[in-house]
Amino acid sequence: MKHSNNLLLLLFVTLLALSCQRKESYMHYEPTDIASWGTYEGLSFKIDSLKESGSYRMKVHVRTSTVDRYPFKVLFLEVRQKWSRNKTELIDTIPCNLAADEHKAGGVSLLQYDYPVCDIRCYRGDSAQIIVRHIMRKEEVQGISDIGISLIHESQRFAPQGIFDFFKQ
């Protein structure tokens, strides 16, 4: 009995240690005006300097209000990237299906959705300016609380982020 308790304690401590690891090399959120986010209001994200070279997966994160609801099923976002190394501008259009459950994480007053943008090869010290704006026909939309950008290095893509993520792998 004592041996099985020690084994369970060891398993719990190991899972707890794994849950404290951060996967993202960069993650930042910018708030929007939840009552009225205009298409002309681009949200700016600045990546100062990447710590290591490699392939990165970029994701956009959308938080919606459960109180002041977004009135449509899909949100179209433009993600404009300007990287310091090659001085080029990359523009992606991301259709965010807010009705699909596979991208959604529940919450009390906010729902969060995560969408892949692209995989990009970066080098140590690279910096970037990323602008995200919605490109809906309606110039101002409601119910969008925050927009986030994350970069995940290839070495961290499959590292467990939380205890429950560990069991999903």
C-alpha positions as CSV (number, residue, x, y, z in Angstrom):
1,M,0.0,0.0,0.0
2,K,2.8,2.4,0.9
3,H,4.6,1.6,-2.3
4,S,1.6,2.4,-4.4
5,N,1.1,5.7,-2.6
6,N,4.7,6.7,-3.3
7,L,4.3,5.7,-6.9
8,L,1.1,7.8,-7.2
9,L,2.8,10.8,-5.5
10,L,5.8,10.4,-7.9
11,L,3.4,10.3,-10.9
12,F,1.5,13.4,-9.6
13,V,4.8,15.4,-9.1
14,T,6.0,14.4,-12.6
15,L,2.7,15.5,-14.2
16,L,2.8,18.7,-12.2
17,A,6.3,19.5,-13.4
18,L,5.4,18.8,-17.0
19,S,2.4,21.1,-16.7
20,C,4.6,24.1,-15.8
21,Q,6.4,24.1,-19.1
22,R,5.7,26.9,-21.6
23,K,5.4,25.9,-25.2
24,E,5.4,29.3,-26.8
25,S,8.5,31.2,-27.9
26,Y,6.3,34.2,-28.2
27,M,2.7,34.9,-27.0
28,H,1.0,38.2,-26.6
29,Y,-2.6,39.4,-26.6
30,E,-4.0,42.8,-27.6
31,P,-7.5,43.9,-26.4
32,T,-10.1,45.2,-28.8
33,D,-13.1,47.4,-28.1
34,I,-15.6,44.6,-27.4
35,A,-18.5,46.8,-28.4
36,S,-17.1,48.0,-31.7
37,W,-13.8,46.7,-33.3
38,G,-13.3,48.6,-36.5
39,T,-11.7,47.1,-39.6
40,Y,-9.3,50.1,-39.7
41,E,-8.1,49.3,-36.1
42,G,-5.1,47.0,-36.7
43,L,-3.7,45.4,-33.6
44,S,0.1,45.5,-33.5
45,F,2.4,42.8,-32.2
46,K,6.2,43.3,-31.9
47,I,8.6,40.4,-31.7
48,D,11.8,41.9,-30.4
49,S,14.3,39.1,-30.9
50,L,14.0,35.3,-31.2
51,K,16.2,33.3,-29.0
52,E,16.9,30.4,-31.4
53,S,16.8,29.5,-35.1
54,G,14.4,27.0,-36.5
55,S,10.9,26.4,-37.8
56,Y,8.2,28.2,-36.0
57,R,4.4,27.7,-36.1
58,M,2.4,30.9,-35.9
59,K,-1.1,30.9,-34.5
60,V,-3.7,33.5,-34.0
61,H,-5.9,33.4,-30.9
62,V,-9.4,34.9,-30.8
63,R,-11.3,35.5,-27.5
64,T,-15.0,36.2,-27.8
65,S,-17.4,37.4,-25.2
66,T,-20.2,35.2,-24.0
67,V,-22.2,38.3,-22.9
68,D,-21.7,40.7,-25.9
69,R,-21.8,38.0,-28.5
70,Y,-20.1,38.1,-31.9
71,P,-23.1,38.1,-34.4
72,F,-21.5,35.8,-37.1
73,K,-20.2,32.2,-37.4
74,V,-17.0,33.2,-39.2
75,L,-14.5,36.0,-38.5
76,F,-12.0,36.8,-41.3
77,L,-8.6,38.1,-40.1
78,E,-5.7,39.6,-42.1
79,V,-2.4,38.8,-40.6
80,R,0.4,41.0,-42.0
81,Q,4.0,40.1,-41.1
82,K,7.1,42.2,-41.6
83,W,10.3,40.3,-40.7
84,S,13.6,42.2,-40.2
85,R,15.9,39.7,-41.9
86,N,14.4,39.5,-45.4
87,K,12.5,42.8,-45.4
88,T,9.5,41.2,-47.1
89,E,5.9,41.4,-46.1
90,L,3.7,38.3,-45.8
91,I,0.0,38.6,-45.7
92,D,-2.3,35.7,-44.7
93,T,-6.1,35.7,-44.6
94,I,-7.4,33.5,-41.8
95,P,-11.0,32.3,-41.8
96,C,-11.9,31.8,-38.1
97,N,-14.8,29.4,-37.8
98,L,-16.3,30.5,-34.4
99,A,-19.0,27.9,-34.6
100,A,-16.7,24.9,-34.7
101,D,-15.8,23.2,-31.4
102,E,-12.4,21.9,-32.4
103,H,-10.8,25.3,-32.1
104,K,-12.7,26.3,-28.9
105,A,-11.6,26.3,-25.2
106,G,-14.4,27.1,-22.8
107,G,-14.6,29.8,-20.3
108,V,-17.1,31.6,-18.0
109,S,-17.2,35.1,-19.7
110,L,-14.8,34.5,-22.7
111,L,-14.4,31.7,-25.2
112,Q,-11.0,31.2,-26.8
113,Y,-10.3,29.9,-30.3
114,D,-6.9,29.0,-31.8
115,Y,-6.1,29.0,-35.5
116,P,-2.8,28.1,-37.4
117,V,-1.5,30.9,-39.6
118,C,1.7,29.5,-41.1
119,D,5.0,27.7,-40.5
120,I,8.0,30.0,-41.0
121,R,11.7,29.6,-40.9
122,C,13.4,32.1,-38.6
123,Y,16.9,32.8,-37.3
124,R,18.3,33.7,-34.0
125,G,17.8,37.5,-33.4
126,D,15.1,37.9,-36.0
127,S,12.4,40.5,-35.1
128,A,9.0,41.2,-36.6
129,Q,6.1,43.5,-36.7
130,I,2.7,41.8,-37.0
131,I,-0.5,43.6,-37.6
132,V,-3.9,41.8,-37.3
133,R,-7.2,43.3,-38.4
134,H,-10.6,41.9,-39.3
135,I,-11.7,42.1,-42.9
136,M,-15.4,41.7,-42.5
137,R,-17.8,43.5,-44.8
138,K,-19.3,45.1,-41.7
139,E,-16.8,47.8,-40.7
140,E,-17.3,47.4,-37.0
141,V,-17.9,44.1,-35.2
142,Q,-18.9,43.4,-31.6
143,G,-18.1,40.6,-29.3
144,I,-14.4,40.1,-30.0
145,S,-12.5,40.7,-26.7
146,D,-8.8,40.0,-27.5
147,I,-6.6,38.9,-30.4
148,G,-3.4,37.0,-29.7
149,I,-0.4,35.8,-31.6
150,S,1.9,33.0,-30.7
151,L,5.0,31.5,-32.1
152,I,5.9,27.9,-31.2
153,H,9.4,26.6,-32.0
154,E,9.6,23.2,-33.7
155,S,11.3,21.7,-30.6
156,Q,8.4,22.7,-28.4
157,R,5.4,21.8,-30.6
158,F,4.6,18.5,-28.9
159,A,5.7,19.4,-25.3
160,P,2.8,19.0,-22.9
161,Q,1.5,22.4,-21.7
162,G,-0.9,21.1,-19.0
163,I,-1.7,17.9,-17.2
164,F,-4.7,17.2,-19.5
165,D,-2.6,18.0,-22.6
166,F,-0.2,15.2,-21.5
167,F,-3.0,12.6,-21.7
168,K,-4.2,13.9,-25.1
169,Q,-0.9,13.0,-26.8
